[in-house]
Amino acid sequence: MRKQIDSLKKDLAQKQVVRKEAQSAIQESEQAIRQTSRAIATLEQQQHASASQLAELHAQLENSRHKLAKAYASA
C-alpha cells in the first residue's frame, strides 16, 4: 500500500512538472502572438501610408504629364 501511495505521489509530481512546462510554453506562445500582432498592425499602418504616398505621387505624375502635353501643344 505504501508503495502505491509513493508511486501515485511520484506520478502526481511528474504531471505537475509537465503541467507547469505546458503553462510556460503557452505563455511564451501568447507573448509571441501579441508581438506578432503588434508587428502586423505596424506594417498595416506603413502599408496604408505607402499607398497614400503612391497615390499622391501618381496624381503628381499625371498632373506633370498633362502640363507637359499642354506645353508641347502650345509650342
Residue pairs with C-beta under 8 A, 6 or more apart in sequence:
none
